[in-house]
Amino acid sequence: MRDRMWVLLIASAVVLADQVTKVVASSMIPLGGRIPLIDGYLALNHVQNRGAAFGLFAEAPPGPVRIGLVIVSVLAVVLIWTYAREGWHEPRTVAAFGLILGGAIGNLADRVRLHHVVDFIDVSWGQYHWPSFNVADTAITMGALTLFVSMAKQGPVDEPTPFAAAAAGETLGRFSAPETSAQDRPAEDTAGPS
């Protein structure tokens, strides 16, 4: 129960930060406008992304893309919430689910309300340019990376099956059986030399 509360709190903080920054960016920067922050590396811009993450499917017909992305987003929210209910007690995993859930809800809110997602963070490195993104995209990416690292550190979970546990107990029982006393040994062993 407490894990779900933390997932909801983190997700709520992400949604709030995402929606507030999108409103501020949309009101301060005209559509298609750009404000350089770190010359050649970081800028703020105002882009309306009608496709998927990082502009994928932006050239496809908007109706089917929007419906498909809304369905995928809703399924992602349901899936994450279902996993979160299972009781992931690892703090990194709880944080990862909160970040992913908040990011999915933030972009879903844009798609339902505006029919597009507002992107405003523009990163480049020399001749390389990363597609514009937002706080929700950042949260989803950070959550997915955190989840991957958390699962990689845990490694495979080997819980013995009832059969394996019984076989292991039987094997250990053979090695740890107490030594028998002279009274329990067969008669020829206790008779001694003749």
C-alpha positions as CSV (number, residue, x, y, z in Angstrom):
1,M,0.0,0.0,0.0
2,R,2.8,2.4,0.9
3,D,4.6,1.6,-2.4
4,R,1.6,2.7,-4.4
5,M,1.4,5.9,-2.4
6,W,5.0,6.8,-3.3
7,V,4.4,5.8,-6.9
8,L,1.4,8.2,-6.9
9,L,3.3,11.0,-5.2
10,I,6.2,10.8,-7.6
11,A,3.9,10.6,-10.6
12,S,1.9,13.6,-9.4
13,A,5.0,15.7,-9.0
14,V,6.1,14.7,-12.5
15,V,2.7,15.6,-14.0
16,L,2.6,18.9,-12.2
17,A,6.2,19.8,-13.3
18,D,5.5,18.7,-16.8
19,Q,2.2,20.6,-17.3
20,V,3.5,23.8,-15.6
21,T,6.7,23.9,-17.8
22,K,4.7,23.3,-20.9
23,V,2.3,26.1,-20.1
24,V,5.2,28.5,-19.4
25,A,7.1,27.5,-22.5
26,S,4.0,27.8,-24.7
27,S,3.2,31.3,-23.3
28,M,6.8,32.6,-23.5
29,I,8.0,31.2,-26.8
30,P,6.0,31.6,-30.0
31,L,5.3,28.4,-32.0
32,G,8.5,27.5,-33.8
33,G,10.5,30.1,-31.8
34,R,13.8,29.4,-30.1
35,I,15.7,30.8,-27.1
36,P,19.4,29.8,-26.9
37,L,20.5,29.0,-23.3
38,I,24.0,27.4,-23.9
39,D,25.2,28.3,-27.3
40,G,25.5,25.2,-29.5
41,Y,24.2,22.9,-26.8
42,L,20.9,23.8,-25.2
43,A,18.0,25.9,-26.2
44,L,14.3,26.3,-25.4
45,N,11.9,26.1,-28.3
46,H,8.2,25.6,-28.9
47,V,7.2,22.5,-30.9
48,Q,3.9,20.8,-31.3
49,N,4.6,17.1,-31.6
50,R,1.7,15.3,-33.3
51,G,3.6,12.0,-33.5
52,A,5.1,9.6,-30.9
53,A,8.2,10.2,-28.8
54,F,10.9,12.3,-30.6
55,G,8.6,13.0,-33.5
56,L,8.1,9.4,-34.7
57,F,5.1,9.0,-37.0
58,A,4.7,12.8,-37.2
59,E,4.1,12.6,-41.0
60,A,1.4,9.9,-40.6
61,P,-2.3,10.8,-40.7
62,P,-3.0,12.6,-37.4
63,G,-6.3,10.9,-36.5
64,P,-5.1,7.2,-36.4
65,V,-1.8,8.2,-34.8
66,R,-3.5,10.2,-32.0
67,I,-6.0,7.3,-31.3
68,G,-3.2,4.8,-31.4
69,L,-0.9,6.8,-29.1
70,V,-3.8,7.5,-26.6
71,I,-4.5,3.7,-26.5
72,V,-0.8,2.9,-26.0
73,S,-0.5,5.5,-23.3
74,V,-3.6,4.2,-21.4
75,L,-2.3,0.7,-21.6
76,A,1.1,1.8,-20.3
77,V,-0.6,3.6,-17.3
78,V,-2.6,0.4,-16.6
79,L,0.4,-1.9,-16.9
80,I,2.6,0.3,-14.7
81,W,-0.2,0.6,-12.0
82,T,-0.7,-3.2,-12.1
83,Y,3.0,-3.8,-11.5
84,A,3.1,-1.1,-8.8
85,R,0.3,-2.9,-7.0
86,E,2.4,-6.1,-6.8
87,G,4.5,-4.6,-4.0
88,W,7.8,-3.6,-5.4
89,H,9.5,-2.7,-2.2
90,E,12.9,-1.7,-3.7
91,P,13.0,2.2,-3.5
92,R,14.6,2.5,-7.0
93,T,11.9,0.4,-8.5
94,V,9.1,2.5,-6.8
95,A,10.8,5.7,-8.0
96,A,11.1,4.3,-11.6
97,F,7.4,3.4,-11.7
98,G,6.5,6.8,-10.4
99,L,8.6,8.5,-13.0
100,I,7.3,6.4,-15.9
101,L,3.7,6.7,-14.8
102,G,3.9,10.5,-14.3
103,G,5.5,10.9,-17.8
104,A,2.9,8.8,-19.5
105,I,0.1,10.7,-17.8
106,G,1.7,14.1,-18.7
107,N,2.0,13.3,-22.4
108,L,-1.5,11.6,-22.4
109,A,-3.0,14.8,-20.9
110,D,-1.6,16.8,-23.8
111,R,-2.8,14.3,-26.5
112,V,-6.3,14.3,-25.1
113,R,-6.6,18.0,-24.4
114,L,-4.5,19.6,-27.2
115,H,-4.3,16.8,-29.8
116,H,-0.5,17.1,-29.7
117,V,2.4,17.1,-27.2
118,V,4.2,20.3,-26.4
119,D,8.0,19.9,-26.6
120,F,10.4,22.6,-25.6
121,I,13.8,21.3,-24.7
122,D,16.3,21.4,-27.6
123,V,19.7,19.7,-27.2
124,S,22.5,19.6,-29.7
125,W,26.2,18.7,-29.7
126,G,28.1,20.1,-32.6
127,Q,26.5,18.8,-35.8
128,Y,24.3,16.3,-33.8
129,H,20.8,17.4,-32.9
130,W,18.5,15.5,-30.6
131,P,14.7,15.8,-31.3
132,S,12.9,18.2,-28.9
133,F,11.5,16.8,-25.8
134,N,9.8,17.8,-22.5
135,V,9.7,17.0,-18.7
136,A,7.4,14.0,-19.3
137,D,9.8,12.5,-21.8
138,T,12.7,13.0,-19.4
139,A,10.9,11.3,-16.6
140,I,10.0,8.3,-18.7
141,T,13.6,8.0,-19.9
142,M,15.0,8.3,-16.4
143,G,12.4,5.9,-15.0
144,A,13.2,3.3,-17.7
145,L,16.9,3.5,-17.1
146,T,16.5,3.3,-13.3
147,L,14.2,0.2,-13.8
148,F,16.7,-1.4,-16.1
149,V,19.6,-0.8,-13.7
150,S,17.6,-2.0,-10.7
151,M,16.6,-5.2,-12.5
152,A,20.1,-5.8,-13.7
153,K,21.5,-5.4,-10.2
154,Q,19.0,-7.9,-8.8
155,G,19.9,-10.5,-11.3
156,P,17.8,-13.6,-11.8
157,V,15.7,-14.7,-8.8
158,D,16.2,-18.4,-8.1
159,E,13.4,-19.5,-5.8
160,P,13.5,-23.3,-5.3
161,T,10.5,-25.2,-6.4
162,P,9.0,-27.6,-3.8
163,F,10.6,-30.5,-5.5
164,A,14.1,-28.9,-5.6
165,A,13.7,-27.8,-1.9
166,A,12.8,-31.4,-0.9
167,A,15.7,-32.8,-2.9
168,A,18.1,-30.3,-1.4
169,G,16.9,-31.2,2.1
170,E,17.3,-34.9,1.4
171,T,20.9,-34.4,0.1
172,L,21.8,-32.2,3.1
173,G,20.3,-34.8,5.4
174,R,22.7,-37.4,4.1
175,F,25.7,-35.2,4.7
176,S,24.7,-34.1,8.2
177,A,23.4,-37.4,9.6
178,P,25.0,-38.0,13.1
179,E,27.6,-40.7,13.3
180,T,26.3,-44.0,14.6
181,S,27.5,-45.3,17.9
182,A,29.1,-48.7,18.4
183,Q,25.8,-50.1,19.5
184,D,24.1,-49.1,16.2
185,R,26.8,-50.7,14.0
186,P,26.5,-54.3,12.7
187,A,27.9,-57.0,14.9
188,E,30.9,-57.9,12.7
189,D,32.1,-54.3,13.0
190,T,32.0,-54.4,16.9
191,A,33.4,-57.8,17.4
192,G,37.0,-56.7,17.1
193,P,39.9,-58.9,16.0
194,S,39.7,-62.6,16.7
